[in-house]
Amino acid sequence: MVAYTKQSSAKPSNSMRIGNIENNQRTADENIKRTNQLMMTVVGVLIVQCVAIVISLIGIFLDQMRMNNAAYKDYSDQYKVLIDTEKTNQQLLNDSKKGAE
């Protein structure tokens, strides 16, 4: 059970009021400083994240270009082999036509 006590009806003096205002002002200033530090930390983290995203996107782009170049090289090599085979077949066909005549 909680015992209730009657509070004093005496008014605080002016020096007590000024002291409370100063304490409240200091507390408010400290809270603002902490909030500013927190906001600067959050902004710093966001900047670092943005830089990391840009770097990763550049890496993905470069890797994709490298893969495209490798795939194109393989494709062009196979195409050259196909063209060479076609030319060889055409020569053999012409030679066999000449031999048949």
Sequence and secondary structure as in RCSB ss.txt:
>XXXX:A:sequence
MVAYTKQSSAKPSNSMRIGNIENNQRTADENIKRTNQLMMTVVGVLIVQCVAIVISLIGIFLDQMRMNNAAYKDY
SDQYKVLIDTEKTNQQLLNDSKKGAE
>XXXX:A:secstr
             HHHHHHHHHHHHHHHHHHHHHHHHHHHHHHHHHHHHHHHHHHHHHHHHHHHHHHHHHHHHHH
HHHHHHHHHHHHHHHHHHHHHHHHH 
